């Protein structure tokens, strides 16, 4: 009986202790805070004061909610700096529009792709369509090397008939040229050039010289016709050649991109020279100021700029230069990758990803969900 009473007291004691709040186990673990290395790149990441927004931000916030994470964003000026922050343990992960490349995959783990894109070409609106040569094109041709070469050719071929006419005409009493070589040859040369331009100020007196003048007139007509046709063809070819429709058309043009990116790497592959700047906004302002003929950068970024920031002033041309996938970068072996991939897959399945993509890109063909 004593033992039974002691056992009953022990049970009541344990029950009482279990009911005390301060000894109760916590309902859930403390929410984990992660540092995310980002960079401002509309429409993926945008900053307004202390507020972050953008496609990548919405995706990351949804991933964090499904994993019970709290995110702390830290801005960096470039992809290189973002990845350095992750490698140096200053950030847990990096996200914006980071292309997954074979080289980067040897140093970092990447989530499954959450966006597909790649470098594309953007040019001023209307320059991709052929137009009739204008006054500016004429002036460029007028003071070009081609015109100088044709003028020198005209002077060269006029030397021979000038000497022939001078030799014949100087024997005539009423010659149109001086009997002396100087200034006689100069007078004959002026007559020869005038005949080419159909503006001769005199005509030979000697019958043989007149026959020769008729023959020279035919030669002049042929020369002028060929000269006109050639310059017209050059003007048309130059106008057509100035159009940019693909990567091959960028050779010899003034091109801008962001240095040390997959876009600059693509241009290197195609053998295109370019100005490598630190921020894409520098390319935008340069294109607007006619400093550049084209900008090459990530298609989703350029598509957003063309449709939302500068509609009607720029256009995207050609296909993506090389297909790329964008992912979230982690240190090798990071346990965060598994939770991120699981959340991304679930977001695709339940339609959350599609809603976020529609919000920022609409039905833009330049981007893909995977």
C-alpha positions as CSV (number, residue, x, y, z in Angstrom):
1,X,0.0,0.0,0.0
2,X,2.9,2.4,0.8
3,X,4.5,1.7,-2.5
4,X,1.2,2.3,-4.4
5,X,0.8,5.7,-2.5
6,X,4.3,6.7,-3.4
7,X,3.8,5.8,-7.1
8,X,0.6,7.8,-7.2
9,X,2.4,10.9,-5.7
10,X,5.2,10.5,-8.3
11,X,2.7,10.4,-11.2
12,X,0.9,13.5,-9.9
13,X,4.3,15.3,-9.5
14,X,5.4,14.5,-13.1
15,X,2.0,15.6,-14.4
16,X,2.3,18.9,-12.6
17,X,5.9,19.5,-13.8
18,X,4.8,18.8,-17.4
19,X,2.1,21.4,-17.1
20,X,4.5,24.2,-16.1
21,X,5.0,26.6,-19.1
22,X,8.7,27.3,-18.5
23,X,9.6,23.6,-18.6
24,X,7.5,22.9,-21.7
25,X,9.5,22.2,-25.0
26,X,9.4,25.0,-27.6
27,X,6.6,24.7,-30.2
28,X,9.1,25.3,-33.1
29,X,12.7,26.0,-33.7
30,X,14.0,29.6,-34.1
31,X,13.7,31.0,-37.7
32,X,17.0,30.9,-39.5
33,X,18.4,34.1,-41.1
34,X,20.4,33.8,-44.3
35,X,22.5,36.4,-46.0
36,X,21.8,36.7,-49.8
37,X,24.4,38.4,-52.0
38,X,22.4,40.3,-54.7
39,X,23.0,43.1,-57.2
40,X,20.6,45.6,-58.7
41,X,19.6,44.4,-62.1
42,X,16.0,45.2,-63.2
43,X,13.7,43.3,-63.4
44,X,15.5,40.7,-61.3
45,X,16.5,42.8,-58.4
46,X,15.5,46.5,-57.7
47,X,16.1,48.6,-54.7
48,X,13.9,51.5,-53.4
49,X,15.3,52.7,-50.2
50,X,15.3,49.7,-47.9
51,X,12.8,47.8,-50.0
52,X,13.8,45.1,-52.4
53,X,11.6,44.0,-55.3
54,X,12.0,42.1,-58.6
55,X,11.6,38.7,-60.1
56,X,14.5,37.1,-58.2
57,X,13.4,38.7,-54.9
58,X,9.9,37.3,-55.3
59,X,11.2,33.8,-56.1
60,X,13.7,34.0,-53.1
61,X,11.0,35.2,-50.7
62,X,8.7,32.3,-51.7
63,X,11.6,29.8,-51.3
64,X,12.4,31.3,-47.9
65,X,8.7,31.1,-46.7
66,X,8.5,27.4,-47.6
67,X,11.7,26.7,-45.7
68,X,11.0,28.9,-42.7
69,X,14.0,31.2,-43.5
70,X,14.5,34.9,-43.0
71,X,16.5,36.6,-45.7
72,X,19.0,39.5,-45.3
73,X,20.0,41.0,-48.7
74,X,23.4,42.5,-49.3
75,X,24.1,44.3,-52.5
76,X,27.3,43.8,-54.6
77,X,28.3,45.6,-57.8
78,X,28.9,42.5,-60.0
79,X,28.4,38.8,-60.3
80,X,32.1,38.3,-59.6
81,X,31.7,40.1,-56.3
82,X,28.5,38.2,-55.4
83,X,30.3,34.9,-55.9
84,X,33.3,36.1,-54.0
85,X,31.0,36.9,-51.0
86,X,29.7,33.4,-51.0
87,X,33.1,31.8,-51.4
88,X,34.4,34.0,-48.5
89,X,31.5,33.1,-46.1
90,X,30.2,36.7,-46.2
91,X,27.0,35.4,-47.7
92,X,25.1,32.1,-47.6
93,X,24.0,32.2,-51.2
94,X,24.0,34.5,-54.2
95,X,21.0,35.3,-56.4
96,X,20.0,37.8,-59.2
97,X,20.5,36.6,-62.7
98,X,23.6,34.4,-62.3
99,X,24.4,32.3,-65.4
100,X,25.2,28.6,-64.6
101,X,28.5,27.9,-66.5
102,X,30.8,24.9,-66.5
103,X,33.6,27.1,-64.9
104,X,31.4,28.4,-62.1
105,X,30.0,24.9,-61.4
106,X,33.5,23.7,-60.5
107,X,33.6,26.2,-57.6
108,X,30.0,26.5,-56.6
109,X,26.8,24.4,-56.2
110,X,23.8,25.8,-58.1
111,X,20.1,25.3,-57.6
112,X,18.1,24.0,-60.5
113,X,17.5,26.8,-63.1
114,X,14.7,29.2,-62.3
115,X,15.0,31.2,-65.6
116,X,16.5,30.6,-69.0
117,X,17.9,33.3,-71.3
118,X,21.3,34.4,-72.7
119,X,22.9,37.3,-74.4
120,X,20.9,39.1,-77.1
121,X,21.4,42.2,-79.2
122,X,19.5,45.5,-78.6
123,X,19.7,48.4,-81.1
124,X,18.0,51.8,-81.6
125,X,14.4,51.3,-82.9
126,X,14.0,51.3,-86.7
127,X,17.7,50.7,-87.5
128,X,17.1,47.0,-88.3
129,X,14.9,47.9,-91.4
130,X,16.4,49.1,-94.7
131,X,15.8,52.8,-95.5
132,X,16.6,55.0,-98.4
133,X,20.0,56.8,-98.2
134,X,19.7,60.3,-96.9
135,X,21.7,63.5,-96.9
136,X,24.0,62.3,-94.1
137,X,24.8,59.2,-96.1
138,X,25.5,61.3,-99.2
139,X,27.8,63.7,-97.4
140,X,29.7,60.7,-95.9
141,X,30.2,59.3,-99.4
142,X,31.1,62.7,-100.9
143,X,34.1,63.0,-98.5
144,X,35.0,59.3,-98.6
145,X,38.1,57.6,-99.9
146,X,36.1,56.2,-102.9
147,X,35.3,59.6,-104.3
148,X,38.9,60.7,-103.9
149,X,40.1,57.6,-105.8
150,X,37.6,58.3,-108.7
151,X,38.7,61.9,-108.9
152,X,42.4,60.8,-109.2
153,X,41.4,58.3,-111.8
154,X,39.6,61.0,-113.8
155,X,42.7,63.2,-113.6
156,X,45.0,60.3,-114.6
157,X,43.1,59.2,-117.7
158,X,42.7,62.8,-118.9
159,X,46.5,63.3,-119.1
160,X,46.8,61.2,-122.3
161,X,44.0,63.0,-124.4
162,X,45.3,66.3,-123.1
163,X,48.7,65.7,-124.6
164,X,47.2,64.4,-127.8
165,X,44.9,67.4,-128.2
166,X,47.8,69.8,-127.4
167,X,50.1,68.2,-129.9
168,X,47.4,68.5,-132.7
169,X,45.9,71.9,-131.7
170,X,49.2,73.8,-131.3
171,X,49.7,73.6,-135.1
172,X,46.4,75.4,-135.8
173,X,46.6,79.2,-136.3
174,X,43.5,79.8,-134.1
175,X,44.4,77.1,-131.5
176,X,42.4,76.9,-128.3
177,X,45.7,76.1,-126.5
178,X,49.0,77.8,-126.2
179,X,51.8,76.6,-128.6
180,X,54.1,76.4,-125.5
181,X,53.9,73.3,-123.4
182,X,53.2,75.5,-120.4
183,X,50.5,76.7,-120.2
184,X,49.3,74.8,-123.3
185,X,49.1,71.4,-121.6
186,X,47.2,72.9,-118.6
187,X,44.7,74.4,-121.0
188,X,44.3,71.0,-122.8
189,X,44.0,69.2,-119.4
190,X,41.3,71.6,-118.3
191,X,39.4,70.9,-121.6
192,X,39.7,67.2,-121.0
193,X,38.3,67.4,-117.4
194,X,35.5,69.7,-118.6
195,X,34.5,67.2,-121.3
196,X,34.1,64.5,-118.6
197,X,31.9,66.8,-116.6
198,X,30.1,67.9,-119.8
199,X,31.2,71.5,-119.1
200,X,34.1,72.2,-121.6
201,X,34.5,75.9,-122.0
202,X,36.1,75.6,-125.6
203,X,36.4,73.2,-128.4
204,X,39.3,72.2,-130.7
205,X,39.9,74.0,-134.0
206,X,41.9,71.4,-135.9
207,X,39.7,68.9,-137.7
208,X,41.8,65.9,-136.4
209,X,41.5,67.3,-132.9
210,X,37.7,67.6,-133.3
211,X,37.5,63.9,-134.4
212,X,39.5,63.0,-131.3
213,X,37.2,65.2,-129.1
214,X,34.2,63.2,-130.3
215,X,35.9,59.9,-129.3
216,X,36.9,61.4,-126.0
217,X,33.3,62.4,-125.5
218,X,32.2,58.8,-125.8
219,X,34.9,57.7,-123.3
220,X,33.7,60.4,-120.9
221,X,30.1,59.2,-121.1
222,X,31.2,55.6,-120.3
223,X,33.4,56.8,-117.4
224,X,30.7,58.9,-115.8
225,X,28.1,56.2,-116.2
226,X,30.4,53.6,-114.5
227,X,31.4,56.1,-111.8
228,X,27.8,56.9,-111.0
229,X,26.8,53.2,-110.9
230,X,29.7,52.3,-108.7
231,X,29.1,55.1,-106.2
232,X,25.3,54.3,-106.1
233,X,26.1,50.7,-105.4
234,X,28.5,51.6,-102.6
235,X,26.0,53.9,-101.1
236,X,23.3,51.2,-101.1
237,X,25.7,48.5,-99.8
238,X,26.9,50.7,-97.0
239,X,23.3,51.4,-96.0
240,X,22.4,47.8,-96.0
241,X,25.6,46.8,-94.3
242,X,24.9,49.2,-91.4
243,X,21.9,47.1,-90.4
244,X,22.4,44.7,-87.4
245,X,20.4,41.5,-87.3
246,X,22.8,38.9,-85.9
247,X,26.2,38.5,-84.1
248,X,28.1,38.5,-87.5
249,X,26.7,42.0,-88.2
250,X,28.4,43.3,-85.0
251,X,31.9,43.1,-86.5
252,X,33.2,46.6,-87.0
253,X,30.3,48.2,-85.1
254,X,30.5,50.0,-81.7
255,X,29.2,47.5,-79.2
256,X,28.7,47.8,-75.4
257,X,28.3,45.1,-72.8
258,X,29.2,44.5,-69.1
259,X,32.7,43.3,-68.6
260,X,33.5,39.9,-67.2
261,X,30.1,38.4,-67.9
262,X,28.8,35.6,-70.1
263,X,27.7,38.3,-72.5
264,X,31.3,39.6,-73.0
265,X,32.4,35.9,-73.3
266,X,30.0,35.4,-76.1
267,X,31.2,38.4,-77.9
268,X,34.8,37.2,-77.5
269,X,33.7,33.9,-79.1
270,X,32.3,35.7,-82.1
271,X,35.4,37.9,-82.5
272,X,33.5,41.1,-81.8
273,X,35.3,44.0,-80.2
274,X,33.4,45.9,-77.5
275,X,33.5,48.4,-74.7
276,X,33.2,46.5,-71.4
277,X,31.6,48.7,-68.7
278,X,30.8,48.0,-65.1
279,X,27.1,48.5,-65.2
280,X,24.4,47.9,-67.9
281,X,23.1,51.4,-67.4
282,X,26.3,52.8,-68.9
283,X,25.4,50.9,-72.1
284,X,21.9,52.2,-72.1
285,X,23.0,55.8,-71.9
286,X,25.7,55.3,-74.5
287,X,23.2,53.8,-76.9
288,X,20.9,56.7,-76.4
289,X,23.7,59.2,-77.0
290,X,24.7,57.4,-80.3
291,X,28.0,56.4,-78.7
292,X,27.2,52.7,-79.5
293,X,25.5,50.9,-82.4
294,X,24.3,48.0,-80.2
295,X,24.1,46.6,-76.7
296,X,24.6,42.9,-75.9
297,X,23.4,41.6,-72.6
298,X,21.0,39.1,-71.0
299,X,17.8,38.8,-73.0
300,X,15.4,39.1,-70.0
301,X,17.1,42.3,-68.8
302,X,17.1,43.9,-72.2
303,X,13.5,42.8,-72.9
304,X,12.4,44.5,-69.7
305,X,14.3,47.7,-70.5
306,X,12.8,47.8,-74.1
307,X,9.2,47.2,-73.0
308,X,9.1,49.0,-69.6
309,X,11.8,51.6,-69.4
310,X,12.4,52.8,-73.0
311,X,9.4,51.6,-75.1
312,X,9.6,52.6,-78.8
313,X,13.2,53.8,-78.7
314,X,15.0,50.4,-78.8
315,X,14.4,47.0,-80.1
316,X,15.8,43.5,-79.7
317,X,17.0,41.7,-82.8
318,X,18.2,38.2,-83.7
319,X,18.1,35.1,-81.6
320,X,19.9,34.6,-78.2
321,X,23.6,34.3,-78.9
322,X,24.0,31.3,-76.6
323,X,21.4,29.7,-74.4
324,X,22.0,30.1,-70.6
325,X,20.2,29.1,-67.4
326,X,20.1,31.3,-64.3
327,X,20.4,29.7,-60.9
328,X,21.1,30.4,-57.2
329,X,24.8,29.9,-56.1
330,X,25.8,28.1,-52.9
331,X,29.1,27.0,-51.4
332,X,30.0,23.4,-52.4
333,X,28.1,20.9,-50.3
334,X,25.7,23.5,-48.8
335,X,22.6,22.0,-47.1
336,X,20.6,25.0,-48.3
337,X,20.6,23.7,-51.9
338,X,18.2,20.8,-51.1
339,X,15.6,23.0,-49.5
340,X,15.8,25.5,-52.3
341,X,15.4,22.9,-55.1
342,X,12.5,21.3,-53.3
343,X,10.8,24.7,-52.9
344,X,11.4,25.6,-56.6
345,X,9.9,22.3,-57.8
346,X,6.9,22.7,-55.6
347,X,6.4,26.3,-56.8
348,X,6.3,25.0,-60.4
349,X,3.8,22.3,-59.5
350,X,1.3,24.6,-57.7
351,X,1.6,27.5,-60.2
352,X,3.3,30.0,-57.9
353,X,6.3,30.2,-60.2
354,X,4.1,30.9,-63.2
355,X,2.3,33.7,-61.3
356,X,5.6,35.4,-60.4
357,X,7.0,35.1,-63.9
358,X,3.8,36.5,-65.4
359,X,4.0,39.4,-63.0
360,X,7.4,40.5,-64.2
361,X,7.7,39.3,-67.7
362,X,4.2,38.8,-69.0
363,X,4.4,36.6,-72.1
364,X,7.8,37.7,-73.2
365,X,9.3,35.2,-75.6
366,X,12.8,36.1,-74.6
367,X,12.5,34.3,-71.3
368,X,11.6,30.8,-70.3
369,X,10.7,29.2,-67.0
370,X,13.2,26.4,-67.3
